[in-house]
């Protein structure tokens, strides 16, 4: 039976991800429109024509959806709208793998940055127009945001019907603080961006930084180029994590943006500067857009222009007043809303957009590599358990422990790893591509989530065959320096990269630490919620330990690529049969060796180990990702054993972090002679109590939030979007080429 159509006043097609500052402007306009009583739906398009910071939702868009001011629509929903509106013509740059079932009385497309049309043939431009008509469900009228965009459209697509007046960007919905009244001996010029992908493009001319008459403040993301030190001009670099745009604008006199008006005719940062009373100093090409609300200078004239502004308070006041008039006349959210209201008419009396139609059940495939431990599989399981009910997880894994997923109620299939049968890697990758493509054909997933260090060539090939499937990479940090550059080169193949937080992130010196801007960084991911961890009495009884004893967990890791046997035997020999001490040995499901246990030592084989941590007073454990996060969350004093095999993550950094912060001790596998001293410290009540108290403080401050929830929310958001990708022939740029690399990956 065909479902009833969703009836709306306004249906918006937009890319609501971080990365393009115009998203804040669009969200502000829609919030004002919803305030007039209109029912608004969003059909989200994730297009590679708009670079995203991390692939996550823009906070302004997320707030709209959370508040119910805009309804998120399934791409499969049947929609009837009085007006359909594509916000930013760039979302139409490429074909979508699926069409929307959208019909509308009127359709408009805003054109804020027409440069993406430059260089296209007449046929390509006509295809964009046809695509817009098919997607928006009505004949399309194009709405330039500025006079510069209108002039560009008149040149590039003179046959497109245009609105009679421009549709300016809306001032982002932020209330800037008043400028700080500080008397300065020199003008303070600032350069700042709302979006990190834009700040990475800024390179200030060296001549500006060599002029001692001017002080500079730069608000930069982690990947933006930093000016060298020292400079003749005072330069302060403010991380974008330390201050928001409003706070930054309050600390400068003038905003300098080295933008090209042909590329970005109306930078949203300029609108925020005007609202803050900060004078924008821009390329003269912006004069038709901002008029008397800004000052203009060629690069070589900018220092002198800044000095003139600093010495003329009347000029600064005059420009600031003109900026307020411009915002009130053109860029107010209510003006945007009233413009749409004139087109739509009164809000319809019969809106209909129930959640059950907006979000039908969908599937997500979780695919993980075969680690030395179970880190990849466990992280994926942690995220899968926090997905909303309408997303059904399915697991494909090279891990031999994939059966544990079925115990959590999810379908799971084991894919043999090439090393298991000594298979040729090229042949294995070809077969892997076929297997993954068949799985996607069967399950019809909204997204495929990969957890592993190396995106195998077979995986990339399978994803290219399924452009409608969102691509997510869960990429754990602490890689060794210089590790796997070929793997990182495939990062652009993914729509979203999630980096699980690591308590030792500050120690990370690997290649992923140099690329923080491309990943959504979440707090440490853990499988279990606190309510699922057994109390001391219950956990001890379940393992046959005495709750009143000093109980010790020995969890040396799988031992599949590191010689942990001798040290484990030494630990068990030192602790077993001692009065008042209970010992449990944790054995990984994928371990190739089983220990013969001394009398009195119990075996812990029930996955996950974290469920039983409450039984223990201290532990000797491998410093793998999941174990480290679980022990710190439980404030369990631990002697950390670092697997330092070259294919591993840098576990030694986690161990050193714990030692330097008083959360535990470090014991290298090659330093068995230090074991008696480490055990003596943990067995002494005073020193063990100090470790435990430090652990409780750390857990309360840093481990209360489980990053699995944030990761699941980001994944759910990307599943709500329809991908729009360049055809494979156009997408094969150096960043997307995947070299044949050894198919090894560790948890």
C-alpha positions as a printed Julia matrix, in Angstrom:
747×3 Matrix{Float64}:
  0.0     0.0     0.0
  1.38    3.39   -0.97
  2.15    5.62    2.0
  0.34    8.92    2.45
  2.32   11.91    1.23
  4.04   14.3     3.62
  2.35   17.69    3.22
  4.48   20.75    3.89
  4.54   24.48    3.39
  8.23   24.44    2.51
 10.55   21.59    1.52
 14.23   22.48    1.64
 17.07   20.69   -0.13
 20.34   21.54    1.58
 23.67   20.18    2.75
 23.48   20.6     6.54
 27.04   19.52    7.32
 29.85   21.51    8.83
 32.28   23.04    6.4
 30.39   25.81    4.66
 29.68   28.89    6.73
 26.53   29.64    4.72
 24.86   26.82    6.65
 24.63   29.09    9.69
 22.93   31.73    7.53
 20.44   29.27    6.04
 19.55   27.88    9.47
 18.87   31.37   10.82
 16.49   32.12    7.94
 14.59   28.87    8.36
 14.26   29.38   12.11
 12.57   32.7    11.44
 10.32   31.07    8.82
  9.26   28.33   11.24
  8.49   31.08   13.75
  5.76   32.35   11.39
  3.98   29.01   11.68
  5.19   27.3     8.51
  5.79   23.55    8.41
  9.26   22.9     6.96
 10.89   19.63    5.88
 14.52   18.93    5.0
 15.76   16.6     2.3
 19.47   16.51    3.13
 22.05   16.21    0.35
 25.68   15.47    1.17
 27.56   16.74   -1.86
 31.27   16.62   -2.49
 30.89   19.96   -4.29
 30.83   21.58   -0.82
 33.84   20.66    1.3
 32.86   19.61    4.83
 34.97   20.12    7.93
 34.17   16.72    9.4
 31.0    15.48    7.72
 28.97   16.11   10.87
 25.87   18.27   11.09
 26.33   22.0    11.43
 25.32   22.86   15.03
 22.82   25.43   13.77
 21.11   22.8    11.61
 21.22   20.23   14.4
 19.48   22.71   16.7
 16.72   23.25   14.12
 16.1    19.53   13.84
 16.28   18.88   17.58
 13.77   21.64   18.26
 11.37   20.29   15.63
 11.42   23.57   13.73
 12.48   21.59   10.67
 11.46   17.95   10.09
 14.11   15.59    8.72
 12.61   13.69    5.79
 13.57   10.28    4.52
 14.86   10.33    0.93
 12.11    7.77    0.21
  9.27    9.93    1.56
  6.55   11.19   -0.79
  6.4    14.94   -0.31
  3.9    17.55   -1.43
  5.08   21.11   -0.79
  3.73   24.48   -1.65
  7.28   25.68   -2.21
 10.49   23.71   -2.69
 13.8    25.49   -2.12
 17.33   24.33   -2.85
 19.7    26.27   -0.63
 22.92   26.72   -2.64
 23.07   25.67   -6.27
 26.19   23.59   -5.58
 24.07   20.75   -4.21
 22.92   20.26   -7.82
 26.46   19.94   -9.19
 26.25   16.14   -9.58
 23.56   13.55  -10.16
 22.01   12.01   -7.07
 21.87    8.19   -6.94
 18.16    8.45   -6.09
 15.4    10.88   -7.01
 13.12   12.43   -4.43
  9.38   11.89   -4.68
  8.77   15.62   -4.35
  6.12   17.75   -6.01
  5.7    21.47   -5.41
  3.69   24.46   -6.59
  6.8    26.66   -6.81
 10.54   25.94   -6.83
 13.55   28.17   -6.23
 17.32   27.64   -6.08
 19.59   30.13   -4.32
 22.88   30.95   -6.01
 25.37   32.33   -3.52
 28.6    31.15   -5.18
 28.17   30.83   -8.94
 31.87   30.08   -9.52
 31.09   26.33   -9.63
 29.36   26.97  -12.96
 32.46   28.55  -14.44
 34.19   26.34  -16.98
 31.14   24.14  -17.57
 29.91   23.59  -21.08
 26.47   24.77  -22.13
 25.34   21.15  -22.03
 26.56   20.74  -18.44
 24.76   23.9   -17.36
 21.57   22.66  -19.02
 21.94   19.38  -17.13
 22.03   21.27  -13.84
 18.79   23.01  -14.79
 17.14   19.72  -15.73
 18.38   18.15  -12.49
 16.91   21.01  -10.49
 13.52   20.62  -12.19
 13.46   16.88  -11.55
 14.5    17.13   -7.91
 12.39   20.11   -6.86
  9.18   18.97   -8.52
  8.28   22.23  -10.29
  9.72   24.7   -12.82
 12.68   26.41  -11.19
 13.43   30.09  -10.64
 17.02   30.93   -9.7
 17.66   33.36   -6.84
 21.07   35.11   -6.86
 22.28   36.18   -3.44
 24.14   39.3    -4.58
 24.49   41.58   -7.56
 27.8    39.82   -8.27
 26.05   36.45   -8.44
 23.36   37.95  -10.67
 25.99   39.31  -13.08
 27.72   35.91  -13.13
 24.47   34.1   -13.94
 23.72   36.57  -16.72
 27.01   35.56  -18.28
 27.04   31.83  -17.52
 23.34   30.94  -17.89
 21.49   33.87  -19.48
 18.47   31.69  -20.26
 17.79   30.78  -16.63
 14.79   32.62  -15.13
 15.93   34.79  -12.21
 14.09   36.37   -9.31
 13.35   40.06   -9.72
 15.36   40.91   -6.62
 18.36   39.33   -4.93
 18.04   36.88   -2.01
 20.84   38.0     0.31
 22.38   35.7     2.89
 20.9    35.94    6.36
 22.98   37.16    9.28
 23.98   34.02   11.22
 21.83   33.49   14.29
 24.49   34.56   16.8
 24.39   37.47   19.2
 27.9    38.98   19.15
 29.13   40.65   22.34
 29.98   44.32   22.36
 33.53   45.1    21.27
 35.99   45.27   24.13
 36.74   48.91   24.9
 40.51   48.68   25.0
 42.78   51.54   23.98
 45.47   50.21   21.65
 48.64   51.79   20.36
 48.2    50.16   16.95
 45.26   48.76   14.96
 44.41   45.1    15.59
 43.52   43.32   12.37
 41.9    39.91   12.53
 41.47   37.06   10.11
 38.92   34.4    11.05
 36.59   31.82    9.54
 33.41   30.11   10.62
 34.44   26.94    8.79
 37.8    25.21    9.14
 37.97   24.19    5.49
 37.92   27.86    4.61
 40.56   28.93    7.13
 42.98   26.38    5.71
 42.88   28.33    2.44
 44.03   31.61    3.98
 47.63   32.66    3.5
 48.35   36.21    4.59
 50.93   38.07    2.49
 54.27   38.28    4.27
 54.34   42.03    3.67
 51.37   42.43    6.03
 53.12   40.46    8.77
 56.31   42.49    8.33
 54.64   45.84    9.04
 55.24   46.65   12.74
 52.51   49.29   12.75
 49.8    46.59   12.81
 48.99   43.81   15.29
 47.37   40.63   13.96
 45.03   38.15   15.58
 44.3    34.99   13.63
 41.57   32.49   14.52
 42.7    29.23   12.94
 41.74   25.6    12.83
 44.26   22.83   13.53
 45.27   22.38    9.89
 45.48   26.01    8.83
 48.97   27.29    7.99
 50.63   29.17   10.84
 52.81   32.22   10.22
 56.47   31.64   10.98
 58.0    33.2    14.09
 59.27   35.79   14.72
 57.44   38.44   12.71
 57.97   42.2    12.8
 54.26   42.64   13.42
 52.85   41.16   16.65
 50.89   38.03   15.74
 48.56   36.08   18.02
 47.19   32.73   16.85
 43.9    31.83   18.53
 42.76   28.2    18.11
 39.15   28.01   17.01
 38.57   25.69   19.97
 39.55   28.47   22.38
 37.18   31.2    21.19
 34.09   31.38   19.01
 33.65   33.89   16.22
 31.71   36.31   18.39
 34.37   36.36   21.08
 37.1    36.76   18.5
 35.41   39.68   16.74
 35.16   41.48   20.07
 38.98   41.48   20.21
 39.76   43.13   16.86
 39.27   46.49   15.14
 39.05   45.3    11.54
 38.33   42.0     9.83
 40.63   41.26    6.9
 39.62   38.45    4.55
 41.85   37.65    1.56
 38.81   36.54   -0.45
 38.07   36.73   -4.15
 34.6    38.22   -4.74
 34.2    36.01   -7.79
 34.56   32.92   -5.6
 32.57   34.1    -2.57
 30.49   37.21   -3.25
 29.18   37.49    0.34
 31.33   35.91    3.09
 29.17   35.22    6.17
 32.08   36.31    8.37
 31.64   39.84    7.02
 28.0    39.86    8.13
 29.06   38.84   11.63
 31.71   41.56   11.66
 29.11   44.17   10.71
 26.85   42.97   13.54
 29.77   43.32   15.97
 30.66   46.84   14.87
 33.93   45.6    13.38
 34.98   47.2    10.1
 35.59   44.75    7.23
 38.57   45.57    5.04
 38.01   43.87    1.69
 39.04   43.62   -1.92
 37.57   46.51   -3.95
 35.56   43.98   -5.93
 33.22   43.69   -2.93
 32.1    47.33   -3.16
 28.87   46.53   -5.12
 27.84   44.16   -2.3
 28.77   46.01    0.89
 28.97   49.62   -0.26
 29.69   52.05    2.57
 29.54   49.25    5.17
 33.17   48.26    4.52
 36.51   49.73    3.55
 38.43   48.53    0.51
 42.09   48.18   -0.38
 44.37   46.3    -2.7
 46.82   44.03   -0.85
 49.7    46.48   -1.2
 47.58   49.32    0.23
 46.03   47.46    3.15
 48.54   48.43    5.91
 48.15   52.14    5.18
 44.37   51.75    5.08
 44.4    50.12    8.5
 46.49   52.93    9.95
 44.11   55.53    8.5
 41.16   53.73   10.05
 42.9    53.56   13.43
 43.63   57.28   13.39
 40.13   58.32   12.32
 37.48   57.29   14.93
 34.84   59.21   13.01
 35.45   57.08    9.91
 35.24   53.9    11.96
 31.93   55.03   13.48
 30.57   56.01   10.07
 31.39   52.63    8.52
 30.0    50.75   11.53
 26.73   52.69   11.3
 26.49   51.92    7.58
 27.0    48.26    8.41
 24.05   48.26   10.82
 21.84   49.88    8.17
 22.88   47.29    5.59
 22.08   44.39    7.92
 18.68   45.83    8.79
 17.83   46.5     5.15
 18.93   43.22    3.55
 20.2    40.51    5.85
 17.68   40.07    8.66
 16.22   36.58    9.27
 12.71   38.02    9.33
 13.22   39.51    5.86
 14.07   36.05    4.56
 10.99   34.58    6.24
  8.65   37.27    4.89
 10.05   36.76    1.39
  9.06   33.09    1.57
  5.72   33.94    3.18
  4.83   36.16    0.2
  5.46   33.19   -2.09
  3.8    30.48    0.01
  0.82   32.38    1.37
 -0.66   31.6     4.79
  0.54   28.38    6.49
 -1.45   25.42    5.26
 -4.18   24.09    7.52
 -3.42   20.41    6.85
  0.36   19.84    7.34
  1.25   16.17    7.73
  4.77   14.96    8.49
  4.75   12.2    11.12
  8.06   10.78   12.24
  7.1     7.26   11.16
  7.01    8.47    7.57
 10.0    10.73    7.93
 12.27    7.93    9.18
 11.46    4.42    7.91
 13.66    1.5     9.05
 17.06    1.32    7.42
 20.22   -0.77    7.67
 23.83    0.08    8.48
 26.66   -2.33    7.64
 29.51   -2.39   10.15
 32.62   -3.82    8.51
 35.84   -4.32   10.5
 39.32   -5.64    9.84
 41.04   -8.44   11.72
 42.98   -6.91   14.58
 45.46   -8.47   16.95
 42.84   -7.89   19.62
 39.13   -7.12   19.37
 39.32   -3.33   19.3
 37.82   -2.71   15.86
 34.86   -5.01   16.44
 34.24   -3.73   19.98
 34.2    -0.06   18.93
 31.73   -0.81   16.17
 29.53   -2.75   18.54
 29.63    0.17   21.0
 28.4     2.56   18.29
 25.81    0.14   16.92
 24.19   -0.25   20.34
 23.57    3.52   20.52
 21.92    3.93   17.11
 18.28    5.04   16.99
 15.7     2.24   16.65
 15.09    2.92   12.96
 18.69    1.98   12.08
 19.4    -1.76   12.11
 23.09   -2.8    12.38
 24.53   -5.7    10.38
 28.11   -6.86   10.94
 30.71   -8.13    8.5
 34.12   -8.76   10.02
 37.43  -10.45    9.41
 37.68  -11.02   13.15
 37.34  -14.63   14.23
 35.44  -13.37   17.29
 32.55  -11.99   15.24
 30.17  -14.44   16.93
 30.12  -12.17   20.01
 28.08   -9.7    17.96
 25.27  -12.22   17.61
 24.99  -12.38   21.39
 24.02   -8.72   21.31
 21.22   -9.53   18.87
 22.78   -8.34   15.6
 23.26  -10.35   12.38
 26.94  -11.04   11.78
 29.03  -12.77    9.11
 32.68  -13.75    9.16
 34.76  -12.84    6.1
 38.02  -14.84    6.0
 41.17  -12.75    6.09
 43.76  -13.31    3.37
 46.41  -14.37    5.9
 44.14  -17.13    7.23
 44.63  -19.21    4.09
 47.76  -17.58    2.7
 45.76  -16.07   -0.14
 47.31  -13.67   -2.65
 46.37  -10.13   -1.61
 45.35   -8.95   -5.08
 43.05  -11.96   -5.54
 41.7   -11.5    -2.02
 40.91   -7.82   -2.65
 39.04   -8.7    -5.85
 36.99  -11.25   -3.95
 36.46   -8.81   -1.09
 35.01   -6.24   -3.48
 32.56   -8.83   -4.78
 31.57   -9.94   -1.26
 31.0    -6.42   -0.01
 29.06   -5.45   -3.14
 26.86   -8.53   -2.73
 26.26   -7.66    0.92
 25.25   -4.1     0.03
 22.98   -5.39   -2.74
 21.27   -7.7    -0.23
 21.01   -5.4     2.8
 20.51   -2.11    0.9
 22.28   -0.14    3.64
 22.13    3.59    4.19
 25.79    3.53    5.24
 28.82    1.27    5.51
 30.99    1.9     8.58
 34.57    0.67    8.4
 36.82    0.33   11.46
 40.45   -0.45   10.68
 43.72    1.27    9.9
 43.86    0.45    6.21
 40.87    0.87    3.86
 41.54   -2.12    1.63
 41.47   -1.61   -2.15
 38.61   -4.11   -2.31
 36.6    -1.95    0.08
 37.19    1.23   -1.93
 36.22   -0.54   -5.15
 32.99   -1.83   -3.59
 32.08    1.64   -2.34
 32.62    3.16   -5.78
 30.09    0.67   -7.13
 27.47    1.88   -4.6
 27.43    5.7    -4.7
 24.12    5.8    -2.83
 25.71    4.32    0.32
 27.25    6.74    2.83
 30.87    5.92    3.71
 32.16    6.22    7.27
 35.62    5.41    8.61
 36.18    4.92   12.34
 39.89    5.7    12.5
 41.65    5.22   15.82
 44.69    7.44   16.47
 48.15    6.83   17.97
 49.58    5.51   14.71
 53.34    5.15   14.6
 55.2     8.08   12.98
 55.18    7.75    9.2
 52.79    4.79    9.25
 50.61    3.89    6.26
 50.58    7.1     4.16
 48.78    5.18    1.41
 45.94    4.45    3.79
 45.54    8.1     4.79
 45.5     9.07    1.12
 42.13    7.33    0.86
 40.54    9.61    3.48
 38.66   11.68    0.84
 36.81    8.52   -0.19
 34.77    8.74    3.04
 31.87   11.05    3.81
 32.61   11.0     7.53
 35.7    10.06    9.55
 35.15    9.46   13.25
 38.19    9.53   15.51
 37.57    7.86   18.87
 39.07    9.96   21.62
 42.06    8.55   23.47
 43.16    9.71   26.92
 46.71    9.8    25.54
 45.78   12.03   22.56
 48.14   14.72   23.82
 51.05   12.3    23.41
 50.11   11.35   19.83
 52.95   11.99   17.35
 51.6     9.9    14.49
 50.28   11.01   11.08
 46.61   11.21   12.1
 47.52   13.77   14.77
 48.58   16.08   11.92
 45.12   15.82   10.3
 42.62   16.58   13.08
 40.48   18.83   10.94
 39.3    16.02    8.68
 37.86   13.84   11.47
 34.98   14.21   13.9
 36.71   13.75   17.24
 34.55   12.19   19.95
 35.21   11.24   23.56
 36.64    7.76   24.28
 34.3     5.06   23.02
 33.26    2.31   25.43
 31.06   -0.71   24.89
 29.21   -0.76   28.21
 27.2     1.82   30.08
 27.93    2.21   33.77
 24.68    0.45   34.68
 25.88   -2.66   32.83
 29.04   -3.03   34.94
 28.54   -5.47   37.81
 29.11   -4.4    41.39
 31.97   -5.85   43.4
 30.02   -8.56   45.17
 28.14   -9.71   42.08
 31.2    -9.62   39.8
 33.37  -11.47   42.34
 30.77  -14.17   42.9
 30.32  -14.65   39.15
 34.03  -15.45   38.79
 34.46  -17.39   42.02
 36.54  -14.71   43.74
 36.28  -13.55   47.34
 34.91   -9.98   47.46
 36.9    -9.38   50.62
 40.25  -10.3    49.08
 42.65   -8.09   47.14
 41.59   -9.21   43.67
 43.91   -8.8    40.7
 43.05   -8.95   37.0
 45.79  -10.19   34.67
 44.9    -9.22   31.08
 48.09   -9.35   28.97
 46.35   -9.25   25.57
 45.88  -11.92   22.93
 49.61  -12.58   22.63
 49.17  -13.21   18.9
 52.01  -10.88   17.89
 53.87  -10.27   21.16
 55.58  -12.64   23.58
 53.54  -12.11   26.73
 53.67  -15.7    27.97
 56.8   -15.45   30.13
 55.69  -12.24   31.83
 52.2   -13.64   32.39
 53.64  -16.76   33.98
 55.83  -14.57   36.21
 52.83  -12.51   37.32
 50.75  -15.59   38.08
 53.64  -17.19   39.9
 54.13  -14.1    42.05
 50.46  -13.75   42.99
 48.93  -17.22   43.0
 48.29  -18.95   46.32
 49.16  -15.84   48.35
 46.85  -15.38   51.34
 44.22  -12.68   50.84
 44.86  -12.29   47.11
 42.55  -13.46   44.33
 43.72  -13.67   40.75
 41.81  -13.89   37.45
 43.46  -14.34   34.04
 41.59  -12.78   31.12
 41.91  -14.75   27.91
 41.0   -13.25   24.55
 38.64  -15.24   22.35
 41.08  -14.99   19.43
 44.2   -15.92   21.44
 46.3   -18.7    19.94
 47.6   -19.88   23.32
 45.76  -21.06   26.44
 47.61  -20.84   29.76
 47.76  -23.64   32.29
 46.54  -21.93   35.43
 48.16  -22.35   38.85
 45.86  -23.43   41.68
 43.53  -20.69   42.86
 43.68  -18.65   39.63
 40.36  -18.33   37.81
 39.89  -17.87   34.1
 37.93  -14.86   32.77
 36.75  -15.58   29.25
 33.34  -13.9    29.21
 33.2   -11.02   26.73
 33.33   -8.17   27.53
 35.83   -8.14   30.38
 34.71   -4.64   31.38
 31.52   -6.08   32.87
 33.58   -7.62   35.7
 36.05   -4.81   36.46
 34.25   -3.91   39.67
 35.59   -7.1    41.26
 39.22   -6.0    41.09
 41.51   -3.82   43.17
 44.18   -3.51   40.49
 45.19   -5.02   37.17
 48.14   -5.92   34.97
 46.85   -5.29   31.46
 47.75   -4.6    27.84
 47.41   -0.92   26.92
 45.05   -1.49   23.98
 42.44    1.14   23.18
 39.37   -0.5    24.7
 41.08   -1.9    27.78
 42.69    1.46   28.51
 39.4     3.37   28.23
 37.52    0.8    30.3
 40.08    0.73   33.13
 40.31    4.52   33.31
 36.53    4.77   33.32
 36.41    2.29   36.21
 39.28    4.09   38.05
 41.07    0.74   38.25
 44.79    1.08   39.13
 46.71   -0.78   36.44
 50.24   -1.84   35.59
 50.24   -1.22   31.86
 51.93   -3.61   29.42
 52.55   -2.02   26.03
 52.55   -4.19   22.9
 55.27   -2.44   20.91
 55.1    -4.55   17.76
 55.55   -2.27   14.71
 52.07   -3.02   13.32
 50.41   -1.93   16.58
 49.19    1.47   17.67
 51.57    3.22   20.06
 50.4     1.56   23.27
 53.55    2.74   25.03
 52.17    6.3    24.85
 49.06    5.25   26.76
 51.18    3.53   29.38
 53.37    6.6    29.78
 50.34    8.85   30.0
 48.98    6.74   32.86
 52.33    6.8    34.65
 52.81   10.55   34.28
 49.29   11.36   35.52
 49.42    9.02   38.52
 46.82    6.62   37.13
 49.05    3.56   36.94
 52.49    2.16   36.18
 54.31    1.19   32.99
 55.98   -2.19   32.57
 57.54   -2.92   29.19
 57.44   -6.51   28.0
 61.24   -6.52   27.79
 61.65   -5.34   31.39
 60.43   -8.27   33.43
 63.0    -7.43   36.07
 60.84   -4.45   37.06
 57.81   -6.62   37.81
 58.48   -7.21   41.57
 58.74   -3.47   42.24
 55.54   -2.7    40.29
 53.61   -5.43   42.08
 54.9    -4.22   45.44
 53.53   -0.74   44.75
 50.12   -2.07   43.77
 49.94   -4.47   46.7
 50.73   -1.7    49.2
 47.38   -0.25   50.36
 48.65    3.33   50.54
 50.11    3.57   47.03
 47.25    1.57   45.53
 44.78    3.89   47.23
 46.58    6.91   45.77
 46.29    5.44   42.26
 42.6     4.7    42.84
 41.85    8.2    44.12
 43.64    9.8    41.15
 41.67    7.47   38.89
 38.35    8.5    40.42
 39.14   12.16   39.89
 40.21   11.54   36.31
 37.18    9.39   35.5
 34.8    11.98   36.9
 36.41   14.78   34.92
 37.16   13.03   31.63
 35.39    9.68   31.27
 31.8    10.41   32.27
 30.75   10.86   28.64
 30.82    7.86   26.32
 31.87    8.91   22.82
 29.82    6.07   21.34
 26.7     8.22   21.7
 28.21   11.13   19.74
 29.54    8.77   17.09
 26.14    7.09   16.75
 24.39   10.45   16.43
 26.81   11.53   13.67
 26.3     8.23   11.88
 22.52    8.54   12.13
 22.74   12.06   10.69
 24.8    10.95    7.69
 22.29    8.16    7.06
 19.58   10.81    6.69
 21.44   12.4     3.78
 21.44   11.58    0.1
 24.99   11.46   -1.28
 25.81   13.54   -4.33
 29.14   12.56   -5.84
 31.22   13.4    -8.87
 31.21   10.53  -11.39
 34.05    8.03  -10.72
 35.95    9.19  -13.78
 36.08   12.69  -12.28
 36.7    11.53   -8.71
 39.9     9.64   -9.45
 42.18   12.34   -8.14
 45.44   11.58   -6.36
 43.72   11.8    -3.0
 41.37    8.97   -3.93
 43.85    6.57   -5.44
 44.48    3.62   -3.18
 47.77    1.85   -3.61
 48.15   -1.86   -2.99
 49.24   -1.95    0.63
 49.73   -4.81    3.06
 46.31   -5.72    4.4
 47.29   -5.68    8.06
 45.41   -3.77   10.71
 45.42   -3.74   14.45
 42.81   -2.93   17.03
